Amino acid sequence: EYMIKNFEAMACGCVLFAWDQGESENKALGFVDMANLVLYRSLEELRSKLGILRSDPALAVRIAAAGRALAEERYTFLNIGRLIVQALEEPLRERPAMGLLNRLRLRLGMK
C-alpha cells in the first residue's frame, strides 16, 4: 500500500520504487510508471528497471523531479486538509424512514 513515507520520499526528490497497486489506484493518485515513479510487480521487473535507471541517470533525474512536482502539487498537508474539508462539506444522505416496528418500539420506550 502507498504510505506517507512514499510521498515524503517523492517530495524530497528521491526516485520512488513502489509495488504496482493496479491501474485504477495509480490513476487516482497521478502515478505514471517511469514518468514520476517506478512501479514493479516482480523482483525481475524491479531489477530490470533499476538497470535502466543506472544506465540512464538523466532519466532517473527526470523521474525524481516529476515525482517531487506531483508530491508538491497534490500531496501537501494543505492540499490534503482542503480535500478532507471538502469531503465533510458534502450533505449527509437522508435518513431512511422508520419502519412500523421501530416506531412502535420508540413509542413504547423499548430499545
PDB file as gemmi writes it, atoms N, CA and C in Angstrom:
CRYST1    1.000    1.000    1.000  90.00  90.00  90.00 P 1                      
ATOM      1  N   GLU A   1       0.835  -1.170   0.000  1.00  0.00           N  
ATOM      2  CA  GLU A   1       0.000   0.000   0.000  1.00  0.00           C  
ATOM      3  C   GLU A   1       0.885   1.241   0.000  1.00  0.00           C  
ATOM      4  N   TYR A   2       0.356   2.311  -0.524  1.00  0.00           N  
ATOM      5  CA  TYR A   2       1.103   3.556  -0.549  1.00  0.00           C  
ATOM      6  C   TYR A   2       0.942   4.236   0.814  1.00  0.00           C  
ATOM      7  N   MET A   3       2.055   4.592   1.411  1.00  0.00           N  
ATOM      8  CA  MET A   3       2.042   5.209   2.738  1.00  0.00           C  
ATOM      9  C   MET A   3       2.703   6.573   2.653  1.00  0.00           C  
ATOM     10  N   ILE A   4       2.578   7.332   3.731  1.00  0.00           N  
ATOM     11  CA  ILE A   4       3.099   8.697   3.749  1.00  0.00           C  
ATOM     12  C   ILE A   4       4.582   8.729   3.406  1.00  0.00           C  
ATOM     13  N   LYS A   5       5.323   7.708   3.803  1.00  0.00           N  
ATOM     14  CA  LYS A   5       6.758   7.717   3.522  1.00  0.00           C  
ATOM     15  C   LYS A   5       7.036   7.726   2.018  1.00  0.00           C  
ATOM     16  N   ASN A   6       6.144   7.154   1.229  1.00  0.00           N  
ATOM     17  CA  ASN A   6       6.315   7.185  -0.219  1.00  0.00           C  
ATOM     18  C   ASN A   6       6.229   8.618  -0.750  1.00  0.00           C  
ATOM     19  N   PHE A   7       5.239   9.357  -0.266  1.00  0.00           N  
ATOM     20  CA  PHE A   7       5.054  10.731  -0.712  1.00  0.00           C  
ATOM     21  C   PHE A   7       6.158  11.635  -0.166  1.00  0.00           C  
ATOM     22  N   GLU A   8       6.624  11.334   1.042  1.00  0.00           N  
ATOM     23  CA  GLU A   8       7.740  12.098   1.602  1.00  0.00           C  
ATOM     24  C   GLU A   8       8.998  11.895   0.764  1.00  0.00           C  
ATOM     25  N   ALA A   9       9.250  10.662   0.343  1.00  0.00           N  
ATOM     26  CA  ALA A   9      10.424  10.388  -0.493  1.00  0.00           C  
ATOM     27  C   ALA A   9      10.324  11.138  -1.817  1.00  0.00           C  
ATOM     28  N   MET A  10       9.145  11.144  -2.404  1.00  0.00           N  
ATOM     29  CA  MET A  10       8.945  11.877  -3.650  1.00  0.00           C  
ATOM     30  C   MET A  10       9.184  13.368  -3.431  1.00  0.00           C  
ATOM     31  N   ALA A  11       8.639  13.907  -2.347  1.00  0.00           N  
ATOM     32  CA  ALA A  11       8.788  15.335  -2.061  1.00  0.00           C  
ATOM     33  C   ALA A  11      10.247  15.716  -1.817  1.00  0.00           C  
ATOM     34  N   CYS A  12      11.034  14.750  -1.358  1.00  0.00           N  
ATOM     35  CA  CYS A  12      12.472  15.004  -1.123  1.00  0.00           C  
ATOM     36  C   CYS A  12      13.296  14.886  -2.407  1.00  0.00           C  
ATOM     37  N   GLY A  13      12.662  14.489  -3.498  1.00  0.00           N  
ATOM     38  CA  GLY A  13      13.380  14.378  -4.765  1.00  0.00           C  
ATOM     39  C   GLY A  13      14.006  13.024  -5.005  1.00  0.00           C  
ATOM     40  N   CYS A  14      13.546  12.012  -4.281  1.00  0.00           N  
ATOM     41  CA  CYS A  14      14.042  10.647  -4.496  1.00  0.00           C  
ATOM     42  C   CYS A  14      13.231   9.966  -5.597  1.00  0.00           C  
ATOM     43  N   VAL A  15      13.862   9.057  -6.313  1.00  0.00           N  
ATOM     44  CA  VAL A  15      13.120   8.210  -7.241  1.00  0.00           C  
ATOM     45  C   VAL A  15      12.418   7.155  -6.388  1.00  0.00           C  
ATOM     46  N   LEU A  16      11.106   7.124  -6.465  1.00  0.00           N  
ATOM     47  CA  LEU A  16      10.342   6.162  -5.679  1.00  0.00           C  
ATOM     48  C   LEU A  16      10.145   4.890  -6.485  1.00  0.00           C  
ATOM     49  N   PHE A  17      10.545   3.764  -5.902  1.00  0.00           N  
ATOM     50  CA  PHE A  17      10.237   2.443  -6.430  1.00  0.00           C  
ATOM     51  C   PHE A  17       9.117   1.902  -5.559  1.00  0.00           C  
ATOM     52  N   ALA A  18       8.012   1.500  -6.172  1.00  0.00           N  
ATOM     53  CA  ALA A  18       6.867   1.025  -5.394  1.00  0.00           C  
ATOM     54  C   ALA A  18       6.199  -0.146  -6.099  1.00  0.00           C  
ATOM     55  N   TRP A  19       5.652  -1.043  -5.289  1.00  0.00           N  
ATOM     56  CA  TRP A  19       4.879  -2.161  -5.820  1.00  0.00           C  
ATOM     57  C   TRP A  19       3.654  -1.601  -6.524  1.00  0.00           C  
ATOM     58  N   ASP A  20       3.383  -2.100  -7.710  1.00  0.00           N  
ATOM     59  CA  ASP A  20       2.255  -1.634  -8.518  1.00  0.00           C  
ATOM     60  C   ASP A  20       0.940  -2.083  -7.877  1.00  0.00           C  
ATOM     61  N   GLN A  21       0.125  -1.129  -7.444  1.00  0.00           N  
ATOM     62  CA  GLN A  21      -1.150  -1.411  -6.784  1.00  0.00           C  
ATOM     63  C   GLN A  21      -2.317  -1.519  -7.771  1.00  0.00           C  
ATOM     64  N   GLY A  22      -2.034  -1.379  -9.049  1.00  0.00           N  
ATOM     65  CA  GLY A  22      -3.084  -1.504 -10.049  1.00  0.00           C  
ATOM     66  C   GLY A  22      -3.392  -0.183 -10.729  1.00  0.00           C  
ATOM     67  N   GLU A  23      -3.914  -0.301 -11.923  1.00  0.00           N  
ATOM     68  CA  GLU A  23      -4.148   0.862 -12.779  1.00  0.00           C  
ATOM     69  C   GLU A  23      -5.080   1.897 -12.162  1.00  0.00           C  
ATOM     70  N   SER A  24      -6.182   1.452 -11.577  1.00  0.00           N  
ATOM     71  CA  SER A  24      -7.147   2.428 -11.063  1.00  0.00           C  
ATOM     72  C   SER A  24      -6.563   3.224  -9.900  1.00  0.00           C  
ATOM     73  N   GLU A  25      -5.832   2.570  -9.008  1.00  0.00           N  
ATOM     74  CA  GLU A  25      -5.236   3.303  -7.887  1.00  0.00           C  
ATOM     75  C   GLU A  25      -4.140   4.239  -8.373  1.00  0.00           C  
ATOM     76  N   ASN A  26      -3.316   3.767  -9.303  1.00  0.00           N  
ATOM     77  CA  ASN A  26      -2.248   4.617  -9.841  1.00  0.00           C  
ATOM     78  C   ASN A  26      -2.825   5.848 -10.535  1.00  0.00           C  
ATOM     79  N   LYS A  27      -3.876   5.645 -11.294  1.00  0.00           N  
ATOM     80  CA  LYS A  27      -4.502   6.767 -11.997  1.00  0.00           C  
ATOM     81  C   LYS A  27      -5.081   7.768 -11.004  1.00  0.00           C  
ATOM     82  N   ALA A  28      -5.746   7.268  -9.969  1.00  0.00           N  
ATOM     83  CA  ALA A  28      -6.349   8.153  -8.963  1.00  0.00           C  
ATOM     84  C   ALA A  28      -5.289   8.983  -8.243  1.00  0.00           C  
ATOM     85  N   LEU A  29      -4.108   8.411  -8.057  1.00  0.00           N  
ATOM     86  CA  LEU A  29      -3.038   9.108  -7.345  1.00  0.00           C  
ATOM     87  C   LEU A  29      -2.153   9.945  -8.260  1.00  0.00           C  
ATOM     88  N   GLY A  30      -2.331   9.804  -9.567  1.00  0.00           N  
ATOM     89  CA  GLY A  30      -1.497  10.557 -10.508  1.00  0.00           C  
ATOM     90  C   GLY A  30      -0.161   9.892 -10.780  1.00  0.00           C  
ATOM     91  N   PHE A  31      -0.039   8.615 -10.458  1.00  0.00           N  
ATOM     92  CA  PHE A  31       1.212   7.888 -10.654  1.00  0.00           C  
ATOM     93  C   PHE A  31       1.312   7.388 -12.089  1.00  0.00           C  
ATOM     94  N   VAL A  32       2.458   7.675 -12.715  1.00  0.00           N  
ATOM     95  CA  VAL A  32       2.723   7.205 -14.068  1.00  0.00           C  
ATOM     96  C   VAL A  32       4.076   6.509 -14.041  1.00  0.00           C  
ATOM     97  N   ASP A  33       4.058   5.225 -14.320  1.00  0.00           N  
ATOM     98  CA  ASP A  33       5.273   4.419 -14.272  1.00  0.00           C  
ATOM     99  C   ASP A  33       6.346   4.981 -15.199  1.00  0.00           C  
ATOM    100  N   MET A  34       7.545   5.086 -14.668  1.00  0.00           N  
ATOM    101  CA  MET A  34       8.742   5.564 -15.372  1.00  0.00           C  
ATOM    102  C   MET A  34       8.626   7.027 -15.805  1.00  0.00           C  
ATOM    103  N   ALA A  35       7.607   7.730 -15.259  1.00  0.00           N  
ATOM    104  CA  ALA A  35       7.468   9.167 -15.505  1.00  0.00           C  
ATOM    105  C   ALA A  35       7.619   9.939 -14.202  1.00  0.00           C  
ATOM    106  N   ASN A  36       6.894   9.507 -13.130  1.00  0.00           N  
ATOM    107  CA  ASN A  36       7.053  10.185 -11.851  1.00  0.00           C  
ATOM    108  C   ASN A  36       7.341   9.224 -10.691  1.00  0.00           C  
ATOM    109  N   LEU A  37       7.443   7.957 -10.986  1.00  0.00           N  
ATOM    110  CA  LEU A  37       7.890   6.923 -10.055  1.00  0.00           C  
ATOM    111  C   LEU A  37       8.152   5.666 -10.860  1.00  0.00           C  
ATOM    112  N   VAL A  38       8.665   4.650 -10.195  1.00  0.00           N  
ATOM    113  CA  VAL A  38       8.952   3.379 -10.859  1.00  0.00           C  
ATOM    114  C   VAL A  38       8.105   2.312 -10.182  1.00  0.00           C  
ATOM    115  N   LEU A  39       7.233   1.695 -10.955  1.00  0.00           N  
ATOM    116  CA  LEU A  39       6.363   0.643 -10.451  1.00  0.00           C  
ATOM    117  C   LEU A  39       6.887  -0.720 -10.893  1.00  0.00           C  
ATOM    118  N   TYR A  40       6.691  -1.712 -10.051  1.00  0.00           N  
ATOM    119  CA  TYR A  40       7.119  -3.064 -10.405  1.00  0.00           C  
ATOM    120  C   TYR A  40       6.146  -4.078  -9.826  1.00  0.00           C  
ATOM    121  N   ARG A  41       6.117  -5.264 -10.445  1.00  0.00           N  
ATOM    122  CA  ARG A  41       5.245  -6.351  -9.990  1.00  0.00           C  
ATOM    123  C   ARG A  41       6.012  -7.631  -9.706  1.00  0.00           C  
ATOM    124  N   SER A  42       7.322  -7.576  -9.884  1.00  0.00           N  
ATOM    125  CA  SER A  42       8.147  -8.755  -9.586  1.00  0.00           C  
ATOM    126  C   SER A  42       9.570  -8.290  -9.314  1.00  0.00           C  
ATOM    127  N   LEU A  43      10.341  -9.148  -8.701  1.00  0.00           N  
ATOM    128  CA  LEU A  43      11.735  -8.838  -8.430  1.00  0.00           C  
ATOM    129  C   LEU A  43      12.498  -8.645  -9.738  1.00  0.00           C  
ATOM    130  N   GLU A  44      12.175  -9.446 -10.739  1.00  0.00           N  
ATOM    131  CA  GLU A  44      12.833  -9.323 -12.040  1.00  0.00           C  
ATOM    132  C   GLU A  44      12.556  -7.965 -12.682  1.00  0.00           C  
ATOM    133  N   GLU A  45      11.295  -7.518 -12.595  1.00  0.00           N  
ATOM    134  CA  GLU A  45      10.937  -6.218 -13.152  1.00  0.00           C  
ATOM    135  C   GLU A  45      11.641  -5.090 -12.388  1.00  0.00           C  
ATOM    136  N   LEU A  46      11.723  -5.213 -11.078  1.00  0.00           N  
ATOM    137  CA  LEU A  46      12.434  -4.226 -10.271  1.00  0.00           C  
ATOM    138  C   LEU A  46      13.896  -4.139 -10.705  1.00  0.00           C  
ATOM    139  N   ARG A  47      14.540  -5.283 -10.843  1.00  0.00           N  
ATOM    140  CA  ARG A  47      15.948  -5.308 -11.257  1.00  0.00           C  
ATOM    141  C   ARG A  47      16.130  -4.715 -12.653  1.00  0.00           C  
ATOM    142  N   SER A  48      15.219  -5.040 -13.552  1.00  0.00           N  
ATOM    143  CA  SER A  48      15.306  -4.530 -14.918  1.00  0.00           C  
ATOM    144  C   SER A  48      15.202  -3.005 -14.940  1.00  0.00           C  
ATOM    145  N   LYS A  49      14.227  -2.471 -14.221  1.00  0.00           N  
ATOM    146  CA  LYS A  49      14.032  -1.014 -14.217  1.00  0.00           C  
ATOM    147  C   LYS A  49      15.166  -0.308 -13.487  1.00  0.00           C  
ATOM    148  N   LEU A  50      15.700  -0.923 -12.455  1.00  0.00           N  
ATOM    149  CA  LEU A  50      16.852  -0.352 -11.777  1.00  0.00           C  
ATOM    150  C   LEU A  50      18.041  -0.300 -12.728  1.00  0.00           C  
ATOM    151  N   GLY A  51      18.209  -1.338 -13.539  1.00  0.00           N  
ATOM    152  CA  GLY A  51      19.276  -1.352 -14.545  1.00  0.00           C  
ATOM    153  C   GLY A  51      19.106  -0.247 -15.571  1.00  0.00           C  
ATOM    154  N   ILE A  52      17.875  -0.015 -15.986  1.00  0.00           N  
ATOM    155  CA  ILE A  52      17.593   1.063 -16.942  1.00  0.00           C  
ATOM    156  C   ILE A  52      18.004   2.407 -16.356  1.00  0.00           C  
ATOM    157  N   LEU A  53      17.633   2.641 -15.110  1.00  0.00           N  
ATOM    158  CA  LEU A  53      17.960   3.929 -14.477  1.00  0.00           C  
ATOM    159  C   LEU A  53      19.460   4.074 -14.229  1.00  0.00           C  
ATOM    160  N   ARG A  54      20.120   2.984 -13.918  1.00  0.00           N  
ATOM    161  CA  ARG A  54      21.573   3.059 -13.726  1.00  0.00           C  
ATOM    162  C   ARG A  54      22.278   3.389 -15.030  1.00  0.00           C  
ATOM    163  N   SER A  55      21.735   2.914 -16.138  1.00  0.00           N  
ATOM    164  CA  SER A  55      22.370   3.187 -17.428  1.00  0.00           C  
ATOM    165  C   SER A  55      21.950   4.543 -18.004  1.00  0.00           C  
ATOM    166  N   ASP A  56      20.908   5.139 -17.436  1.00  0.00           N  
ATOM    167  CA  ASP A  56      20.423   6.435 -17.910  1.00  0.00           C  
ATOM    168  C   ASP A  56      20.136   7.338 -16.706  1.00  0.00           C  
ATOM    169  N   PRO A  57      21.187   7.890 -16.096  1.00  0.00           N  
ATOM    170  CA  PRO A  57      20.984   8.731 -14.907  1.00  0.00           C  
ATOM    171  C   PRO A  57      20.086   9.944 -15.169  1.00  0.00           C  
ATOM    172  N   ALA A  58      20.080  10.447 -16.397  1.00  0.00           N  
ATOM    173  CA  ALA A  58      19.218  11.595 -16.709  1.00  0.00           C  
ATOM    174  C   ALA A  58      17.743  11.216 -16.572  1.00  0.00           C  
ATOM    175  N   LEU A  59      17.403   9.989 -16.935  1.00  0.00           N  
ATOM    176  CA  LEU A  59      16.023   9.514 -16.768  1.00  0.00           C  
ATOM    177  C   LEU A  59      15.666   9.477 -15.285  1.00  0.00           C  
ATOM    178  N   ALA A  60      16.581   9.009 -14.464  1.00  0.00           N  
ATOM    179  CA  ALA A  60      16.341   8.974 -13.023  1.00  0.00           C  
ATOM    180  C   ALA A  60      16.106  10.381 -12.486  1.00  0.00           C  
ATOM    181  N   VAL A  61      16.863  11.339 -12.950  1.00  0.00           N  
ATOM    182  CA  VAL A  61      16.693  12.729 -12.516  1.00  0.00           C  
ATOM    183  C   VAL A  61      15.318  13.256 -12.941  1.00  0.00           C  
ATOM    184  N   ARG A  62      14.896  12.950 -14.168  1.00  0.00           N  
ATOM    185  CA  ARG A  62      13.582  13.409 -14.654  1.00  0.00           C  
ATOM    186  C   ARG A  62      12.445  12.779 -13.837  1.00  0.00           C  
ATOM    187  N   ILE A  63      12.566  11.488 -13.545  1.00  0.00           N  
ATOM    188  CA  ILE A  63      11.529  10.810 -12.754  1.00  0.00           C  
ATOM    189  C   ILE A  63      11.465  11.408 -11.356  1.00  0.00           C  
ATOM    190  N   ALA A  64      12.619  11.643 -10.750  1.00  0.00           N  
ATOM    191  CA  ALA A  64      12.656  12.229  -9.407  1.00  0.00           C  
ATOM    192  C   ALA A  64      12.030  13.623  -9.407  1.00  0.00           C  
ATOM    193  N   ALA A  65      12.353  14.422 -10.404  1.00  0.00           N  
ATOM    194  CA  ALA A  65      11.807  15.783 -10.486  1.00  0.00           C  
ATOM    195  C   ALA A  65      10.296  15.753 -10.692  1.00  0.00           C  
ATOM    196  N   ALA A  66       9.818  14.857 -11.541  1.00  0.00           N  
ATOM    197  CA  ALA A  66       8.375  14.757 -11.786  1.00  0.00           C  
ATOM    198  C   ALA A  66       7.649  14.238 -10.545  1.00  0.00           C  
ATOM    199  N   GLY A  67       8.259  13.302  -9.824  1.00  0.00           N  
ATOM    200  CA  GLY A  67       7.669  12.808  -8.583  1.00  0.00           C  
ATOM    201  C   GLY A  67       7.580  13.902  -7.532  1.00  0.00           C  
ATOM    202  N   ARG A  68       8.646  14.701  -7.445  1.00  0.00           N  
ATOM    203  CA  ARG A  68       8.634  15.809  -6.489  1.00  0.00           C  
ATOM    204  C   ARG A  68       7.546  16.821  -6.849  1.00  0.00           C  
ATOM    205  N   ALA A  69       7.432  17.128  -8.128  1.00  0.00           N  
ATOM    206  CA  ALA A  69       6.405  18.084  -8.561  1.00  0.00           C  
ATOM    207  C   ALA A  69       5.002  17.554  -8.232  1.00  0.00           C  
ATOM    208  N   LEU A  70       4.770  16.264  -8.453  1.00  0.00           N  
ATOM    209  CA  LEU A  70       3.470  15.675  -8.131  1.00  0.00           C  
ATOM    210  C   LEU A  70       3.196  15.771  -6.631  1.00  0.00           C  
ATOM    211  N   ALA A  71       4.180  15.423  -5.819  1.00  0.00           N  
ATOM    212  CA  ALA A  71       4.002  15.479  -4.362  1.00  0.00           C  
ATOM    213  C   ALA A  71       3.726  16.906  -3.904  1.00  0.00           C  
ATOM    214  N   GLU A  72       4.444  17.857  -4.457  1.00  0.00           N  
ATOM    215  CA  GLU A  72       4.256  19.255  -4.056  1.00  0.00           C  
ATOM    216  C   GLU A  72       2.921  19.812  -4.546  1.00  0.00           C  
ATOM    217  N   GLU A  73       2.462  19.325  -5.671  1.00  0.00           N  
ATOM    218  CA  GLU A  73       1.215  19.823  -6.260  1.00  0.00           C  
ATOM    219  C   GLU A  73      -0.018  19.234  -5.576  1.00  0.00           C  
ATOM    220  N   ARG A  74       0.029  17.926  -5.286  1.00  0.00           N  
ATOM    221  CA  ARG A  74      -1.186  17.252  -4.830  1.00  0.00           C  
ATOM    222  C   ARG A  74      -1.159  16.762  -3.393  1.00  0.00           C  
ATOM    223  N   TYR A  75      -0.001  16.572  -2.801  1.00  0.00           N  
ATOM    224  CA  TYR A  75       0.053  15.848  -1.533  1.00  0.00           C  
ATOM    225  C   TYR A  75       0.668  16.623  -0.375  1.00  0.00           C  
ATOM    226  N   THR A  76       0.563  17.939  -0.398  1.00  0.00           N  
ATOM    227  CA  THR A  76       0.992  18.712   0.766  1.00  0.00           C  
ATOM    228  C   THR A  76      -0.087  18.591   1.840  1.00  0.00           C  
ATOM    229  N   PHE A  77       0.274  18.879   3.089  1.00  0.00           N  
ATOM    230  CA  PHE A  77      -0.707  18.834   4.165  1.00  0.00           C  
ATOM    231  C   PHE A  77      -1.856  19.806   3.883  1.00  0.00           C  
ATOM    232  N   LEU A  78      -1.540  20.959   3.308  1.00  0.00           N  
ATOM    233  CA  LEU A  78      -2.563  21.945   2.989  1.00  0.00           C  
ATOM    234  C   LEU A  78      -3.571  21.380   1.987  1.00  0.00           C  
ATOM    235  N   ASN A  79      -3.083  20.748   0.927  1.00  0.00           N  
ATOM    236  CA  ASN A  79      -3.988  20.203  -0.090  1.00  0.00           C  
ATOM    237  C   ASN A  79      -4.800  19.029   0.441  1.00  0.00           C  
ATOM    238  N   ILE A  80      -4.170  18.155   1.198  1.00  0.00           N  
ATOM    239  CA  ILE A  80      -4.903  17.020   1.764  1.00  0.00           C  
ATOM    240  C   ILE A  80      -5.956  17.530   2.747  1.00  0.00           C  
ATOM    241  N   GLY A  81      -5.595  18.499   3.577  1.00  0.00           N  
ATOM    242  CA  GLY A  81      -6.562  19.085   4.507  1.00  0.00           C  
ATOM    243  C   GLY A  81      -7.742  19.710   3.786  1.00  0.00           C  
ATOM    244  N   ARG A  82      -7.460  20.395   2.691  1.00  0.00           N  
ATOM    245  CA  ARG A  82      -8.517  21.010   1.896  1.00  0.00           C  
ATOM    246  C   ARG A  82      -9.473  19.940   1.347  1.00  0.00           C  
ATOM    247  N   LEU A  83      -8.928  18.825   0.881  1.00  0.00           N  
ATOM    248  CA  LEU A  83      -9.773  17.736   0.368  1.00  0.00           C  
ATOM    249  C   LEU A  83     -10.642  17.136   1.466  1.00  0.00           C  
ATOM    250  N   ILE A  84     -10.084  17.022   2.667  1.00  0.00           N  
ATOM    251  CA  ILE A  84     -10.866  16.486   3.783  1.00  0.00           C  
ATOM    252  C   ILE A  84     -12.025  17.427   4.115  1.00  0.00           C  
ATOM    253  N   VAL A  85     -11.746  18.715   4.165  1.00  0.00           N  
ATOM    254  CA  VAL A  85     -12.798  19.698   4.453  1.00  0.00           C  
ATOM    255  C   VAL A  85     -13.876  19.649   3.368  1.00  0.00           C  
ATOM    256  N   GLN A  86     -13.478  19.546   2.110  1.00  0.00           N  
ATOM    257  CA  GLN A  86     -14.464  19.466   1.025  1.00  0.00           C  
ATOM    258  C   GLN A  86     -15.333  18.230   1.178  1.00  0.00           C  
ATOM    259  N   ALA A  87     -14.718  17.111   1.555  1.00  0.00           N  
ATOM    260  CA  ALA A  87     -15.492  15.878   1.729  1.00  0.00           C  
ATOM    261  C   ALA A  87     -16.499  16.020   2.875  1.00  0.00           C  
ATOM    262  N   LEU A  88     -16.115  16.746   3.916  1.00  0.00           N  
ATOM    263  CA  LEU A  88     -17.009  16.933   5.059  1.00  0.00           C  
ATOM    264  C   LEU A  88     -18.132  17.912   4.769  1.00  0.00           C  
ATOM    265  N   GLU A  89     -17.964  18.754   3.771  1.00  0.00           N  
ATOM    266  CA  GLU A  89     -18.996  19.727   3.425  1.00  0.00           C  
ATOM    267  C   GLU A  89     -20.141  19.106   2.636  1.00  0.00           C  
ATOM    268  N   GLU A  90     -19.929  17.950   2.087  1.00  0.00           N  
ATOM    269  CA  GLU A  90     -20.981  17.287   1.319  1.00  0.00           C  
ATOM    270  C   GLU A  90     -22.176  17.019   2.235  1.00  0.00           C  
ATOM    271  N   PRO A  91     -23.385  17.216   1.730  1.00  0.00           N  
ATOM    272  CA  PRO A  91     -24.560  16.970   2.579  1.00  0.00           C  
ATOM    273  C   PRO A  91     -24.667  15.486   2.924  1.00  0.00           C  
ATOM    274  N   LEU A  92     -25.160  15.229   4.135  1.00  0.00           N  
ATOM    275  CA  LEU A  92     -25.373  13.851   4.544  1.00  0.00           C  
ATOM    276  C   LEU A  92     -26.575  13.294   3.797  1.00  0.00           C  
ATOM    277  N   ARG A  93     -26.569  12.017   3.573  1.00  0.00           N  
ATOM    278  CA  ARG A  93     -27.726  11.418   2.895  1.00  0.00           C  
ATOM    279  C   ARG A  93     -28.909  11.389   3.857  1.00  0.00           C  
ATOM    280  N   GLU A  94     -30.080  11.404   3.303  1.00  0.00           N  
ATOM    281  CA  GLU A  94     -31.305  11.399   4.100  1.00  0.00           C  
ATOM    282  C   GLU A  94     -31.397  10.108   4.910  1.00  0.00           C  
ATOM    283  N   ARG A  95     -31.879  10.255   6.133  1.00  0.00           N  
ATOM    284  CA  ARG A  95     -32.079   9.082   6.967  1.00  0.00           C  
ATOM    285  C   ARG A  95     -33.336   8.372   6.481  1.00  0.00           C  
ATOM    286  N   PRO A  96     -33.260   7.062   6.297  1.00  0.00           N  
ATOM    287  CA  PRO A  96     -34.464   6.349   5.839  1.00  0.00           C  
ATOM    288  C   PRO A  96     -35.572   6.420   6.893  1.00  0.00           C  
ATOM    289  N   ALA A  97     -36.784   6.427   6.413  1.00  0.00           N  
ATOM    290  CA  ALA A  97     -37.932   6.490   7.324  1.00  0.00           C  
ATOM    291  C   ALA A  97     -37.965   5.244   8.198  1.00  0.00           C  
ATOM    292  N   MET A  98     -38.398   5.436   9.461  1.00  0.00           N  
ATOM    293  CA  MET A  98     -38.500   4.304  10.378  1.00  0.00           C  
ATOM    294  C   MET A  98     -39.642   3.396   9.975  1.00  0.00           C  
ATOM    295  N   GLY A  99     -39.409   2.138  10.105  1.00  0.00           N  
ATOM    296  CA  GLY A  99     -40.455   1.161   9.836  1.00  0.00           C  
ATOM    297  C   GLY A  99     -41.459   1.121  10.982  1.00  0.00           C  
ATOM    298  N   LEU A 100     -42.546   0.443  10.763  1.00  0.00           N  
ATOM    299  CA  LEU A 100     -43.620   0.352  11.750  1.00  0.00           C  
ATOM    300  C   LEU A 100     -43.127  -0.221  13.070  1.00  0.00           C  
ATOM    301  N   LEU A 101     -42.348  -1.270  13.043  1.00  0.00           N  
ATOM    302  CA  LEU A 101     -41.866  -1.914  14.258  1.00  0.00           C  
ATOM    303  C   LEU A 101     -40.981  -0.962  15.067  1.00  0.00           C  
ATOM    304  N   ASN A 102     -40.099  -0.240  14.404  1.00  0.00           N  
ATOM    305  CA  ASN A 102     -39.223   0.703  15.115  1.00  0.00           C  
ATOM    306  C   ASN A 102     -40.013   1.877  15.684  1.00  0.00           C  
ATOM    307  N   ARG A 103     -41.011   2.364  14.983  1.00  0.00           N  
ATOM    308  CA  ARG A 103     -41.853   3.450  15.519  1.00  0.00           C  
ATOM    309  C   ARG A 103     -42.602   2.976  16.770  1.00  0.00           C  
ATOM    310  N   LEU A 104     -43.102   1.766  16.742  1.00  0.00           N  
ATOM    311  CA  LEU A 104     -43.810   1.187  17.890  1.00  0.00           C  
ATOM    312  C   LEU A 104     -42.870   1.044  19.074  1.00  0.00           C  
ATOM    313  N   ARG A 105     -41.674   0.545  18.845  1.00  0.00           N  
ATOM    314  CA  ARG A 105     -40.683   0.408  19.926  1.00  0.00           C  
ATOM    315  C   ARG A 105     -40.350   1.762  20.526  1.00  0.00           C  
ATOM    316  N   LEU A 106     -40.218   2.782  19.682  1.00  0.00           N  
ATOM    317  CA  LEU A 106     -39.912   4.121  20.162  1.00  0.00           C  
ATOM    318  C   LEU A 106     -41.037   4.645  21.058  1.00  0.00           C  
ATOM    319  N   ARG A 107     -42.278   4.447  20.647  1.00  0.00           N  
ATOM    320  CA  ARG A 107     -43.438   4.911  21.439  1.00  0.00           C  
ATOM    321  C   ARG A 107     -43.552   4.182  22.771  1.00  0.00           C  
ATOM    322  N   LEU A 108     -43.179   2.923  22.770  1.00  0.00           N  
ATOM    323  CA  LEU A 108     -43.271   2.143  23.990  1.00  0.00           C  
ATOM    324  C   LEU A 108     -42.022   2.262  24.863  1.00  0.00           C  
ATOM    325  N   GLY A 109     -41.034   3.015  24.365  1.00  0.00           N  
ATOM    326  CA  GLY A 109     -39.799   3.209  25.136  1.00  0.00           C  
ATOM    327  C   GLY A 109     -38.909   1.985  25.146  1.00  0.00           C  
ATOM    328  N   MET A 110     -39.067   1.123  24.170  1.00  0.00           N  
ATOM    329  CA  MET A 110     -38.244  -0.089  24.092  1.00  0.00           C  
ATOM    330  C   MET A 110     -37.024   0.192  23.225  1.00  0.00           C  
ATOM    331  N   LYS A 111     -35.962  -0.524  23.534  1.00  0.00           N  
ATOM    332  CA  LYS A 111     -34.739  -0.367  22.728  1.00  0.00           C  
ATOM    333  C   LYS A 111     -34.592  -1.482  21.748  1.00  0.00           C  
TER     334      LYS A 111                                                      
END                                                                             
